[in-house]
Amino acid sequence: MKYYLLSVIQPSEGEPPSTEALASISRNLDLFHKALREAGAWVFAGGLDGPETATVLRPRDGDVVTSDGPYAEGKEYLGGLCLIRASDDEAALDWGRKAAWATTLPIEVRPFVHPAEH
């Protein structure tokens, strides 16, 4: 089994979903996470606060300098993530499709390099 990171891509502009839509998304995410657990694919999942809450740490001249985030300005940001186990890329993409339907947002699927693999 390989590990994959499913990244939830959140738009930085536009209207947030209504309370009813958020409740539906939450139910769909609960079902998605349940399916991951039942399939033995679940490792970890969670959402992130907005990029305005980030602090960026940069090594500079023998020190580490902090600044308010985000690291990069953009029209989209990482809104959440899910780390899964899947047999291959196609299985990971299938989980990514299910995540996209559950969240109603774009999902980036990327192989995750696990230390145990080296």
N, C-alpha and C positions, 0 to 999 in steps of 0.2 A: 504494500500500500504506500502511496505517495501522499504528501501533504500539499494542500492548495489553500491559497488565501482568496477569499471572495470579498472584494472591496465594494462597499456601497457608495456610489457616486451621488452626492447631494448637490443640487443646484444652489448657488449662492444668492440668486435673485428669484423673484416671483413670489406668489402668495403661498403661504404654508397650507397644507391640507386642512380641511374642516375637522372639527371634533369627531364627527361621524366617520369621515374617511380615515382618520388616525386610528379610531377604534377598529375598523375593518382591517387595516394594515397590521395592527397589533395582533388580532386574531389569526391572520394569515401567517405572520411570523411565528407565532406559537405553534401552529400546525407544521410549518416548515422545520422548525427546530425539533419538534417531536419526531418527524420523519427522519431527520438526520440521526437522532439518537437511536431510533428503532433499527436503522440500517447499519449502525456501528460507524457512521461517518463523522459524528459530532466530536469536535475537540474543544472549541471555544467560540463564543460569539458575543458581541456587544456593540452598543452605539457610542458615539463620541459627542461631546459638547461641540459647539460651533468653533470655527477657527479663531474667532476673536478671543477665545479663552486660552489660546496656546502661548507658551513661552518657548522661544528658540534659544538653544545653547550652542555657542560656536567657540571652538578652540582658537585662541589668537594670542600670539606672542607669549607663550608659556602660561596663559591663563585661560579661563573659560568666561566668555562674555554672554550675558543674557539680554534678550530683547523681546518685546511683545511680538506675538505671532500675528498672522500665520507666516510660515516660511516663504510661501509664494502666494501672490494675489492671483485669483482666477475666477472663472465663472462657475467652477465646480470645486468641491472639496471632498475629502474622505469623511463620510458621515457615520460609518460603522464598518465592522469587519466580522468575518466568520472564517475560522480556521477549520478545515475539514480533512478527512482522509478519503481518498478515492483510489480505485484500482488503476486508473489511467486518465489521460487528458479528457477523453470523451465523457467519462463518468463525472469528472469535475465540471465539465461544461453543462451536463444535465442538471447538476445541483445548482449551478449558476443560473440557469434558466428558471428553475423553481424559485430561487431567491429573487430574481427580477420580478416575477409575478407576485410574490409575497410583498415585496417592498414598494412596488410600482416605480422603481428607480433603476438606472443602469447599474450593472454589476460587472466589475473587472475580475476575471479569473486568472490567477497566476500561480505557477508552481512555487512552493515554499521550500526552501532549502533547510532541512532539519539537521541539526548537529549530528544526530545518530546515523545519518546517511554518509558521513565522511569518515 
